[in-house]
Amino acid sequence: MFSKEDKKSTEDLSQTSNTIGKETILEGSLESAGNVRVEGKVYGNVKAKAKFVMGAEAYVDGSVVARSAEVGGKIRGNIEISEMLILKPSAVINGDILTNQLVVEPGATFNGGCKMGHLAKDIEIATPQSRATEKAIKRA
């Protein structure tokens, strides 16, 4: 079904890391086939096919979708994690959580609903070509 080259390129993409550093502000959505680490601020949705990590002073104003996550900062939006979500002591969540497993460390704050036992689903990342098609369709 998949050639060895296809599998290798997929594995390579899932091992990539993307970092939004401290003092960095991103306005807009972020999608990655690899890992995402946020130390700054993101005003938009974040989607990672692999792991999502937030530093203690990081902030996301939007939804977060990932395979697994460690959150130490503040999120104002819903979180959907297909495997394990870890809320560090400095985490502040204002939104609903949908996850398979949840670890809440002492000191973490969570305001919203939570549903566990979530069935893992494949996280779809749009390709640049499909986005161009979407824009063309929307204009028509």
Secondary structure, 3 states (H helix, E strand, C coil): CCCHHHHHHHHHHHCCEEEECCCCEEECCEEECCEEEECCEEECCEEEEEEEEECCCCEECCCEEEEEEEECCEEECCEEEEEEEEECCCCEEECCEEEEEEEECCCCEEECCEEECCCCCCCCCCCHHHHHHHHHHHHC
